[in-house]
Structures are given as structure tokens and as C-alpha cells.
Amino acid sequence: MNKLFVLKLSTISLFLVFMSCNTGSTVRDKVLVVLKDSSIVSVPVQFKISDVFLKGFKLTNNENTVAFQLDKRTGIVRFMHQPSNGTEYLVHTTEETRSISLGLKASKKDGNLVLSSKGNPLINYRYQMTYPPKGVDSVYGKSGFIHPILTPKGDTLTRIQPPDHYHHYGLWGPWTHTRIDTTRVDFWNLGQGMGTVLFKEFKEVESGSVFSSFTAFQEHLDLITSDAPQVALNEDIEVRLWDLDRPDRYMFDYTSRFKSPLENGMLFEAYRYGGGIGLRFTERWKADNSSVLTSEGNDRLTADGTNARWCIVSGPSSNGKGVSGILFMSHPKNRMHPEPIRVWPIDANNGRGDQFFQFCPIRNEAWKIAPNKEYSLNYRMVVFDGMLTAEEAEAYWQAFAVPLKVELVSN
């Protein structure tokens, strides 16, 4: 196992540094943020700052200013640790809070919520309706999906409404074989007219120095088991884009929190598709030019139906001169982790072998959803140009899986 990015929180140190002013003690104006170990990849770190520093502070490493993002409601500070930075950061009091801006933006345009870095659009969430091509049944129209996902150099990795599956929408996660009381409802195969998932409203949109994010409220609509469409599932999708401070990679988190308002809840039946996250890749990637590698060592021929902590899917760049791809990671708290995956057979779609990937928590076992109880699934993805090794994939997953802690030491 690679070194874990484990950073211990010292209660004694916190007491010494952040004693209440009512004791008459003097609060120091500097605090070391000490990392007990390091990582071979860039990873986000967070710690809670004392109220004293909320009046104004900056974060440095080897006298260089470090970008951070402060949540004033909770006092949580987040920054991106680089492998070359060593293990110590310094918090200084200042007249006002100072952080360099890396230009991570969340902005709305033409029915899209776009997450961008340094002016480059990377992730697009479509919140207005997108209808199928002329002549195709409008039942395939949809909102509430991610497309395009762009690599740092601008290659599009996702695809929507392919003629073989008009219901495929970039990165999305409807449930397929579900049961509401005695009726089967399918929210995935839109052509059946049983159900759909649509955007309702944004709960939060944030731009910042370390990440940009949004939380979108989506409704899973049952179209057949009552006189009028009914909401079978309420879902919050939170997407957070992290800048890894390198030109060939970025990272984003995708968290789904959902609950059913139905009196008897609902059942997600066991099936090879449904929920989690599914991604239909670009039409450029086929059987003869793309690859799959899982945390358990499975490839395109053997991965389907296996369980995995992470999976790399890669293929040729648009100019044919390089490689790009996505590393998918499942959090240990997800249902059925290591999570079952769906990878299309190499001879799928009339032998073309188009690329499709999904983490599917109900592939092998049904999931009873109790009424008004919240459930969650958490995923992380690294989008890259060039190569990403299995060793790096494992390091990214370790940093995602293990809670990140720091030790705060008076200075």
C-alpha cells in the first residue's frame, strides 16, 4: 500500500494555540499546519481555523503564498497540497484575509452551469431542457446532466443522444429497474415513457481560489403510477471542481444525496445498469483504440461485472497524437464498495466497441429505499491529458478514501 496521506489532529496543540481569551492568555499570531506524511499526487487538505484568525490571515509554504478557500460559516480552510511543498504550512495573521486567485469560476450561460479554471471551461451541467434531433420522439428530451466534460487542452470526452442510445446523456445516473409498490418504473430508458430525471433548481453556486462548485436539486419523476406525474425521488447533486495546479490534469467530486417522499419508499431492483454514475464516452473511442484498467488489474475484456475501487478509461486525443482519459474513484462509504462496474463488451454496438463506464451499486443486490431517509453516493474523477499510472491512481484514491487531518502547532 502507498503511503497514506494521514495527518493527525492534536487536541493538546489546539488547546495551547487557541485557548479562550477569557483565560487571559495571549493568542499567538502564527500557527504551523503540519502534515505528518506526504503524497505523490496533489491532494486537497482542510483544517478548521480559530476565530482569532478569521479577522485576517494568509497561508504560506516556504515563504510562498498558497491559495486557500475559507468557508466563513464553518471556519474550514481548504487548500491544495503539492508533493513538492514538504510537510509544513504557516498561517499568519494579517489585517485582512489574503489568498491568491486561481480563477476557478462557476457561471451560467445559455442554460448551462459551467465550471472553469483560468478561463478554460471544463465541466458543463445542462439545467435547461435538451431535445433530441428532429424526427426523434421528444420523450427523449432531458435536463440535469453533465456534458461536455473537457480535458485541460479542450478535448470533449462525453457524448449525448447517440443514435444507438438516445437516452444517454454524458455523465448521469438515473435508476433503471425500480419498483414503486407493485409497479416497475424505469428512469433510465426514456423511450419507455415510464420516468425521467429533471433539473429543478440550484441550491448553491460557488467560485473560489481552490475550487468552484454547484449543488443542483433534481426530481426523479414517476410518469405512470398515478393520475399525474409524481416525484419518486428528490436528489441533490453536488459537483466540485479542484485545480491540481498542473496543465494536464484536474479533479472533480460528484456527490449524490437522495431520498424518496413516497409513503412506502421504493425499491431499486438488482440490474447491470442504474444509479451511481454512468458515462458515455466520445465516439472517437472504440474497441481498437481505447483501454480500461481497474484497481484489481482488470482490463476491457475482463472488467465488466467485477468490483473496483478505481478505474482508468483512456483513449486517443482528438488530434491522434496523444492520450486522454478519466480516472473514476468510488468512496469506501458507498454502497457495495468496492463497487460493481459496468463496462461495455469489446464487440458492443455492432462490433464498434464504443466506450461506456458505470459504477453500479445495485448490480448484484437490490436496494430498498425507505421513505424520507437520506442516502448518498460519493465519487471523484481525475480528467487528464497524457498518461496517468496505476501508482498515481492508487495515490489519488488513497487521498480520497482516507480522512485528511492536520496537526496545528503554535509557532
C-alpha positions in Angstrom: 0.0 0.0 0.0 1.3 3.5 -0.8 1.9 6.0 1.9 -1.4 7.2 3.3 -1.9 11.0 3.4 -2.6 10.8 7.2 -2.4 14.0 9.2 -3.2 13.7 12.9 -5.1 16.4 14.8 -3.6 17.2 18.1 -6.1 18.2 20.7 -3.4 19.4 23.1 -1.8 21.6 20.5 -5.2 23.1 19.6 -5.8 23.8 23.3 -2.4 25.5 23.6 -2.8 27.6 20.5 -6.5 28.5 20.6 -7.2 29.0 24.3 -10.1 31.3 25.0 -9.2 34.9 25.6 -11.1 34.7 28.8 -8.2 32.9 30.4 -6.0 35.9 30.0 -3.6 34.1 27.7 -2.1 35.8 24.6 -3.2 34.2 21.3 -0.2 33.7 19.0 -0.3 35.3 15.5 1.2 32.3 13.7 0.3 28.6 13.5 2.1 25.8 11.8 -0.1 23.4 9.7 1.9 20.2 9.9 1.4 17.3 7.5 2.5 14.0 9.1 3.1 12.4 5.7 3.1 13.3 2.0 1.7 12.0 -1.3 3.0 11.5 -4.8 0.0 13.4 -6.2 -1.7 16.7 -5.4 -4.5 16.4 -2.9 -6.9 18.7 -1.1 -6.3 19.4 2.6 -8.6 21.1 5.1 -8.4 22.3 8.7 -10.5 24.4 11.0 -9.1 27.9 11.7 -9.5 29.7 15.1 -11.9 32.6 15.2 -9.0 34.8 16.0 -7.6 34.3 12.5 -10.9 34.9 10.8 -10.2 38.7 11.2 -7.5 38.2 8.6 -4.8 35.7 7.7 -2.7 34.3 4.9 -1.3 30.8 4.2 2.3 30.3 3.1 4.7 27.4 2.3 8.5 28.1 2.3 7.6 31.8 2.2 5.5 31.4 -0.9 1.8 32.4 -0.7 -0.6 29.4 -1.0 -4.1 29.7 -2.4 -6.8 28.7 0.0 -10.6 28.9 0.3 -12.3 29.8 3.5 -15.8 28.8 4.5 -16.8 31.6 6.9 -19.8 29.7 8.2 -17.7 26.8 9.5 -14.2 28.2 9.7 -12.9 25.4 7.4 -9.9 26.3 5.3 -9.2 24.2 2.2 -6.0 24.3 0.1 -4.3 22.0 -2.4 -1.1 20.3 -1.2 1.6 19.8 -3.8 4.1 16.9 -3.4 7.0 19.3 -3.7 5.8 21.5 -0.8 7.1 19.5 2.1 5.1 19.0 5.2 4.7 22.4 6.8 2.5 25.4 6.0 2.2 28.6 8.0 -0.9 30.6 8.9 -0.1 34.3 9.6 -2.5 36.9 11.0 -2.9 39.9 8.6 -5.1 43.0 8.5 -7.4 41.2 6.1 -7.7 37.6 4.7 -5.4 37.1 1.7 -5.4 34.4 -0.9 -4.2 34.4 -4.4 -6.9 33.8 -7.0 -6.6 30.8 -9.4 -9.7 31.8 -11.3 -12.0 28.9 -10.5 -15.4 30.1 -11.7 -18.9 28.8 -11.7 -21.1 30.7 -14.2 -24.4 30.3 -16.0 -24.7 30.7 -19.8 -27.4 29.7 -22.2 -29.0 27.1 -19.9 -25.6 25.7 -18.8 -23.8 25.9 -15.5 -20.1 26.0 -16.4 -17.2 25.2 -14.1 -14.0 26.7 -15.5 -10.3 27.2 -14.5 -8.2 30.1 -15.6 -10.8 31.0 -18.2 -11.0 27.4 -19.6 -14.4 25.7 -19.5 -14.0 22.1 -18.1 -17.3 20.8 -16.8 -20.8 21.7 -18.1 -24.0 21.0 -16.3 -27.1 21.3 -18.5 -30.0 22.7 -16.5 -32.3 23.6 -19.3 -34.1 21.0 -21.5 -32.2 19.5 -24.4 -34.4 17.8 -27.0 -33.4 15.1 -29.4 -32.7 15.6 -33.1 -35.6 16.4 -35.4 -37.7 13.4 -36.1 -36.9 11.6 -32.8 -39.6 11.3 -30.2 -39.5 14.3 -27.8 -39.8 11.8 -24.9 -36.0 11.7 -25.1 -35.7 15.3 -24.0 -33.9 15.9 -20.8 -32.2 18.3 -18.4 -29.9 17.7 -15.4 -26.8 16.1 -16.8 -23.1 16.8 -17.4 -21.9 17.4 -20.9 -19.4 18.2 -22.1 -16.5 17.1 -19.9 -13.4 18.7 -21.4 -9.8 17.7 -20.9 -7.4 20.5 -19.9 -6.4 21.0 -23.5 -10.0 21.1 -24.7 -10.9 17.6 -25.9 -14.5 16.6 -25.4 -14.7 13.2 -23.6 -18.5 12.8 -23.3 -21.3 12.2 -25.7 -25.1 12.8 -25.6 -28.0 11.4 -27.6 -26.0 8.9 -29.7 -28.3 7.3 -32.4 -27.9 3.9 -30.8 -29.0 5.2 -27.3 -30.8 8.5 -27.5 -31.3 8.3 -23.7 -27.5 8.5 -23.0 -26.6 11.9 -21.6 -22.9 12.4 -20.9 -22.3 11.8 -17.2 -25.6 11.0 -15.4 -27.1 8.5 -13.0 -30.8 7.5 -13.3 -32.1 4.3 -11.7 -33.2 1.7 -14.1 -35.3 -1.2 -12.8 -37.2 0.3 -9.8 -40.4 -0.8 -8.2 -42.9 1.6 -6.7 -45.3 -0.5 -4.7 -46.2 -3.2 -7.3 -45.3 -1.1 -10.5 -42.0 -1.2 -12.3 -40.7 2.2 -13.2 -37.6 2.9 -15.4 -36.0 6.3 -15.1 -33.1 5.4 -17.4 -34.6 4.2 -20.6 -36.5 7.4 -21.5 -38.1 5.9 -24.6 -40.4 3.8 -22.5 -42.1 6.9 -21.1 -42.1 5.5 -17.5 -40.0 8.0 -15.8 -37.3 10.7 -16.2 -35.0 12.9 -14.1 -35.1 16.7 -14.5 -33.4 19.7 -13.0 -35.5 21.7 -10.6 -33.3 24.5 -9.1 -29.8 25.4 -7.9 -29.3 25.4 -4.1 -25.7 26.8 -4.2 -23.2 28.0 -6.7 -19.6 29.0 -5.6 -16.5 30.3 -7.3 -13.1 30.5 -5.5 -9.4 30.2 -5.3 -9.2 26.4 -4.8 -12.4 25.1 -6.1 -15.7 26.0 -7.8 -18.9 24.1 -7.2 -22.6 23.9 -7.5 -25.5 21.9 -5.9 -28.4 21.2 -8.2 -31.8 19.8 -7.0 -33.2 17.2 -9.3 -36.5 15.4 -9.3 -37.0 11.8 -10.4 -40.5 11.8 -11.9 -42.7 8.7 -12.0 -44.9 9.1 -15.1 -47.1 6.0 -14.8 -48.3 5.0 -11.3 -50.7 7.9 -10.6 -53.1 10.2 -12.4 -50.4 12.8 -12.8 -46.5 12.6 -12.6 -45.3 12.2 -9.1 -41.9 12.8 -7.5 -40.5 9.4 -6.6 -37.0 10.7 -5.5 -35.6 14.0 -4.6 -31.9 14.3 -5.3 -29.1 16.9 -4.6 -26.1 16.7 -7.0 -23.0 18.4 -5.7 -20.2 18.9 -8.1 -16.9 20.4 -7.0 -14.0 21.2 -9.4 -10.5 21.2 -7.9 -7.5 22.8 -9.6 -4.5 20.5 -9.3 -2.1 23.3 -10.4 -0.8 21.4 -13.4 -1.6 21.9 -17.1 -2.6 18.3 -17.9 -5.0 17.3 -15.1 -7.9 18.5 -13.0 -10.1 16.7 -10.5 -13.8 16.9 -9.6 -16.1 15.4 -7.0 -19.6 14.2 -7.7 -21.9 13.5 -4.7 -25.5 12.4 -5.0 -27.7 12.7 -1.9 -31.3 11.4 -2.3 -34.5 10.4 -0.5 -37.9 9.3 -1.5 -41.0 11.2 -0.4 -43.3 8.2 -1.2 -45.3 6.7 1.6 -43.7 3.3 1.1 -40.4 4.4 -0.3 -39.3 2.4 -3.4 -37.1 -0.5 -4.4 -34.0 -0.3 -6.7 -34.0 -3.7 -8.2 -30.7 -5.5 -9.0 -29.7 -4.8 -12.5 -26.4 -4.3 -14.5 -27.3 -0.6 -15.1 -28.6 2.1 -12.8 -27.7 4.8 -10.4 -24.2 5.6 -9.3 -22.6 7.4 -12.2 -22.6 6.3 -15.9 -20.6 7.9 -18.6 -20.9 7.6 -22.4 -17.6 8.4 -23.9 -16.8 10.2 -27.2 -17.5 8.4 -30.4 -13.7 8.5 -31.2 -13.1 5.8 -28.7 -13.7 2.3 -29.9 -12.5 -1.3 -29.3 -9.2 -0.9 -31.2 -8.0 2.4 -29.7 -9.2 2.7 -26.1 -8.4 0.9 -22.8 -9.7 0.1 -19.3 -7.7 -0.6 -16.2 -9.2 -1.2 -12.7 -7.7 -1.2 -9.2 -7.9 -5.0 -9.3 -5.9 -5.3 -12.5 -8.8 -6.0 -14.9 -8.9 -4.6 -18.5 -11.5 -4.0 -21.2 -12.0 -7.8 -21.7 -12.4 -8.7 -18.0 -13.6 -5.6 -16.1 -17.4 -5.9 -16.7 -19.2 -7.2 -13.6 -16.1 -7.0 -11.4 -15.8 -4.8 -8.3 -13.3 -1.9 -8.2 -12.1 1.0 -6.0 -11.0 2.9 -9.1 -10.9 2.5 -12.9 -9.0 4.4 -15.6 -10.6 4.7 -19.0 -8.5 6.2 -21.7 -8.2 6.7 -25.5 -6.7 8.8 -28.2 -6.7 12.6 -28.2 -8.7 14.4 -30.9 -5.6 15.1 -32.9 -4.5 11.5 -32.7 -1.1 12.4 -31.3 -1.7 11.7 -27.6 -3.9 10.1 -24.9 -6.5 11.4 -22.6 -8.9 9.9 -20.1 -10.7 9.8 -16.8 -9.8 8.1 -13.5 -13.0 7.1 -11.7 -13.0 6.6 -7.9 -15.6 5.1 -5.6 -15.6 6.2 -1.9 -15.4 3.4 0.7 -18.6 4.5 2.3 -20.6 3.9 -1.0 -23.0 1.0 -1.0 -21.3 -2.3 -2.1 -17.8 -0.8 -2.1 -15.5 -1.9 -3.8 -18.3 -1.1 -6.2 -19.6 -3.2 -9.1 -18.9 -1.8 -12.5 -20.4 -1.9 -16.0 -18.1 -1.8 -18.9 -19.4 -2.4 -22.4 -18.2 -5.6 -24.2 -15.5 -5.0 -26.7 -17.8 -6.0 -29.5 -20.7 -3.8 -28.4 -22.7 -1.7 -30.8 -22.4 -3.8 -33.9 -18.7 -4.6 -33.2 -17.6 -0.9 -32.8 -16.8 -1.5 -29.2 -17.9 2.0 -28.1 -16.8 3.0 -24.6 -19.3 3.1 -21.7 -18.4 3.0 -18.0 -20.5 2.9 -14.8 -20.2 2.4 -11.1 -23.4 0.5 -10.3 -24.2 -0.1 -6.6 -27.3 -2.2 -7.4 -25.7 -4.5 -10.0 -25.7 -7.6 -7.7 -28.2 -6.8 -5.0 -31.4 -4.8 -4.7 -31.6 -1.7 -2.6 -34.7 -0.9 -0.5 -35.1 2.9 -0.2 -37.1 3.7 3.0 -39.4 6.7 2.9 -37.8 10.1 3.8 -34.5 8.6 4.7 -31.4 10.2 3.0 -28.8 8.1 1.2 -25.6 9.2 -0.5 -23.1 8.1 -3.1 -19.7 9.9 -3.5 -17.3 9.7 -6.4 -14.2 11.5 -7.5 -12.8 11.8 -11.0 -9.4 13.0 -12.4 -9.5 14.1 -16.0 -6.2 14.0 -17.8 -4.2 14.6 -21.0 -1.2 12.3 -21.4 -0.7 9.3 -19.1 -1.9 8.5 -15.6 -0.2 5.5 -14.0 -1.8 2.8 -11.7 0.5 4.0 -8.9 -0.8 7.6 -9.3 -4.4 6.2 -9.5 -3.9 4.4 -6.2 -2.5 7.5 -4.6 -5.4 9.6 -5.7 -7.8 7.0 -4.3 -6.0 6.8 -1.0 -6.3 10.6 -0.6 -10.0 10.4 -1.4 -10.7 7.4 0.9 -8.7 8.4 4.0 -10.0 11.4 6.0 -7.5 14.2 5.8 -6.3 15.6 9.1 -3.7 18.1 10.2 -1.8 19.0 13.3 -1.9 22.7 14.3 1.2 23.7 16.3 1.9 27.1 17.9 4.8 28.9 16.4 
